[in-house]
């Protein structure tokens, strides 16, 4: 993710650690690690906008697939209903014909 407008004052952080008794080398290492973590862990608006666009595109594609699947299922159900009705009609016709 890109860096954002968030600003981390490494020098002030090092100074606070030094005041708390942390030696200079450790304080600088902590400041560097925290700076990297904050920069890499914060999403920029452009990152969020790009992800939002991708999610909307994926949702539109999935909605289209669902609509196509629903239409195909309706056709399949209708086909089975017609075949079943024809089979039942044929059986009734045969039963009536043989009972006479």
C-alpha positions, -999 to 999 in steps of 0.1 A, spaced: 0 0 0 12 35 -6 23 59 21 -4 83 32 -4 118 45 3 105 80 35 119 94 55 102 122 81 124 139 110 99 144 132 124 161 106 133 188 100 95 193 137 89 198 139 118 222 110 104 243 126 70 244 160 86 254 142 105 282 128 71 294 162 56 296 165 38 263 200 41 248 204 60 215 210 29 193 179 11 205 158 42 204 167 48 167 160 11 159 126 13 175 118 46 157 128 31 124 108 0 129 77 19 140 80 43 111 81 14 86 52 -3 103 31 29 102 39 36 66 32 1 54 1 -5 76 -18 26 66 -38 26 34 -39 57 12 -71 70 -2 -60 60 -37 -54 24 -24 -89 23 -10 -105 39 -41 -87 13 -63 -99 -16 -41 -134 -2 -41 -135 0 -79 -122 -36 -81 -148 -48 -56 -176 -31 -75 -164 -46 -108 -163 -81 -92 -198 -76 -77 -212 -66 -111 -196 -96 -128 -209 -119 -101 -244 -104 -103 -244 -110 -141 -233 -146 -135 -261 -151 -110 -287 -136 -133 -275 -159 -162 -276 -190 -139 -311 -181 -127 -324 -177 -162 -308 -211 -172 -324 -227 -142 -358 -213 -151 -355 -228 -186 -344 -262 -172 -373 -262 -147 -398 -253 -175 -383 -281 -197 -388 -307 -170 -423 -295 -163 -432 -299 -200 -416 -333 -203 -433 -344 -171 -467 -332 -183 -462 -349 -216 -452 -382 -199 -482 -380 -175 -505 -372 -204 -491 -401 -224 -496 -425 -195 -531 -413 -190 -539 -417 -227 -524 -452 -227 -543 -462 -195 -576 -449 -209 -570 -467 -242 -562 -500 -226 -591 -499 -202 -617 -497 -230 
